[in-house]
Amino acid sequence: MVSHSELRKLFCSADAVCFDVDSTVIREEGIDELAKICGVADAVSEMTKRAMGGAVPFKAALTERLALIQPSREQVQRLLAERPPHLTPGIRMFSLDLEET
């Protein structure tokens, strides 16, 4: 287990850091929320279940879902206006802690 100070040092010295944003940094699953705005939530949910079960590789599932959703810029903007993402507990504190170093 890495200590808090070691973790902070690691993040601050890294050239890049990647996060799984959906349901990790934010509480929502962005693609599911976008599917709701675009009126294809049930079909996208079914594709997600198949992918999560291992029946479809991640890239193929993402490609299929985006092809079904076909979001426009306006729909994405509407999603952000009507259903803004919410940070998961602890993320804001974590990011502020990193800023202190």
The 8 nearest C-alpha neighbors of each residue, nearest first, counted from 0:
[[1, 2, 3, 6, 5, 4, 7, 9],
 [2, 0, 5, 6, 3, 4, 7, 9],
 [3, 1, 5, 4, 6, 0, 7, 8],
 [2, 4, 6, 5, 7, 1, 8, 0],
 [3, 5, 7, 6, 2, 8, 1, 9],
 [6, 4, 8, 2, 7, 3, 9, 1],
 [7, 5, 9, 3, 8, 4, 2, 10],
 [6, 8, 4, 10, 9, 5, 11, 3],
 [9, 7, 5, 11, 6, 10, 4, 12],
 [8, 10, 6, 12, 7, 11, 5, 13],
 [11, 9, 7, 13, 12, 8, 6, 16],
 [10, 12, 8, 9, 13, 7, 97, 100],
 [11, 13, 9, 10, 8, 14, 7, 15],
 [14, 12, 10, 15, 11, 9, 16, 8],
 [15, 13, 12, 16, 11, 10, 9, 17],
 [16, 14, 13, 17, 10, 12, 11, 18],
 [15, 17, 18, 13, 14, 10, 11, 9],
 [18, 16, 15, 19, 20, 14, 13, 10],
 [19, 17, 20, 16, 24, 23, 21, 15],
 [18, 20, 21, 23, 17, 24, 22, 25],
 [19, 21, 24, 23, 18, 25, 22, 28],
 [22, 20, 28, 23, 25, 27, 19, 29],
 [21, 23, 26, 25, 27, 28, 24, 20],
 [24, 22, 20, 21, 25, 19, 26, 87],
 [25, 23, 20, 87, 86, 22, 21, 90],
 [24, 26, 86, 87, 22, 85, 23, 21],
 [25, 27, 22, 87, 85, 86, 23, 21],
 [28, 26, 22, 25, 21, 29, 84, 85],
 [27, 29, 21, 31, 30, 22, 32, 26],
 [30, 28, 32, 31, 27, 33, 21, 84],
 [29, 31, 33, 32, 28, 34, 64, 65],
 [32, 30, 34, 33, 29, 28, 35, 40],
 [31, 33, 29, 35, 34, 30, 28, 36],
 [32, 34, 30, 36, 35, 31, 29, 37],
 [33, 35, 40, 31, 37, 39, 32, 36],
 [36, 34, 40, 38, 32, 33, 37, 39],
 [37, 35, 33, 34, 38, 32, 78, 74],
 [36, 38, 34, 35, 39, 33, 68, 70],
 [37, 39, 35, 36, 40, 34, 68, 41],
 [40, 38, 34, 42, 41, 37, 35, 43],
 [39, 41, 34, 35, 43, 42, 38, 44],
 [42, 40, 44, 43, 39, 45, 34, 35],
 [41, 43, 45, 44, 40, 39, 46, 67],
 [44, 42, 46, 40, 45, 41, 64, 47],
 [45, 43, 47, 41, 42, 46, 40, 48],
 [44, 46, 48, 42, 43, 47, 41, 49],
 [47, 45, 43, 49, 44, 48, 50, 42],
 [46, 48, 44, 50, 45, 49, 51, 43],
 [49, 47, 51, 45, 50, 46, 52, 44],
 [50, 48, 52, 46, 54, 47, 51, 55],
 [49, 51, 55, 47, 53, 52, 48, 54],
 [52, 50, 48, 53, 49, 47, 54, 55],
 [53, 51, 49, 50, 54, 48, 55, 47],
 [52, 54, 50, 51, 55, 49, 56, 57],
 [53, 55, 49, 50, 52, 56, 51, 48],
 [54, 56, 50, 53, 60, 49, 57, 59],
 [55, 57, 59, 58, 60, 50, 53, 54],
 [58, 56, 60, 59, 61, 50, 55, 51],
 [59, 57, 61, 60, 56, 62, 55, 63],
 [58, 60, 62, 56, 61, 57, 63, 55],
 [61, 59, 63, 57, 62, 58, 55, 50],
 [60, 62, 58, 64, 63, 59, 57, 65],
 [61, 63, 59, 65, 60, 64, 66, 58],
 [64, 62, 60, 66, 61, 65, 59, 67],
 [63, 65, 67, 61, 66, 62, 43, 60],
 [64, 66, 68, 62, 67, 63, 69, 61],
 [67, 65, 63, 69, 64, 68, 62, 61],
 [66, 68, 64, 65, 69, 63, 39, 43],
 [67, 69, 65, 70, 66, 34, 64, 37],
 [70, 68, 66, 65, 67, 71, 37, 64],
 [71, 69, 68, 74, 72, 75, 37, 65],
 [70, 72, 74, 73, 75, 69, 76, 68],
 [71, 73, 75, 74, 76, 70, 77, 78],
 [72, 74, 76, 71, 75, 77, 70, 78],
 [75, 73, 77, 71, 76, 72, 70, 78],
 [74, 76, 78, 72, 77, 73, 79, 71],
 [75, 77, 73, 79, 74, 78, 80, 72],
 [78, 76, 74, 80, 75, 79, 81, 73],
 [79, 77, 75, 81, 82, 76, 80, 74],
 [78, 80, 83, 76, 82, 77, 81, 75],
 [79, 81, 77, 78, 82, 83, 76, 75],
 [82, 80, 78, 79, 77, 83, 76, 36],
 [83, 81, 78, 79, 80, 84, 32, 77],
 [82, 84, 79, 80, 81, 85, 78, 27],
 [83, 85, 25, 27, 82, 86, 26, 79],
 [86, 84, 25, 26, 87, 83, 27, 24],
 [87, 85, 25, 24, 26, 88, 90, 84],
 [86, 88, 25, 26, 24, 90, 89, 85],
 [89, 87, 90, 86, 91, 92, 24, 26],
 [88, 90, 92, 91, 93, 87, 86, 94],
 [89, 91, 93, 92, 88, 87, 94, 24],
 [90, 92, 94, 93, 89, 95, 86, 88],
 [93, 91, 95, 89, 90, 94, 96, 88],
 [92, 94, 90, 96, 91, 95, 89, 97],
 [95, 93, 97, 91, 96, 92, 90, 98],
 [96, 94, 98, 92, 97, 93, 91, 99],
 [95, 97, 93, 94, 99, 98, 92, 100],
 [96, 98, 94, 95, 99, 100, 7, 93],
 [99, 97, 95, 96, 100, 94, 11, 93],
 [100, 98, 96, 97, 95, 94, 7, 11],
 [99, 98, 97, 96, 11, 7, 8, 95]]
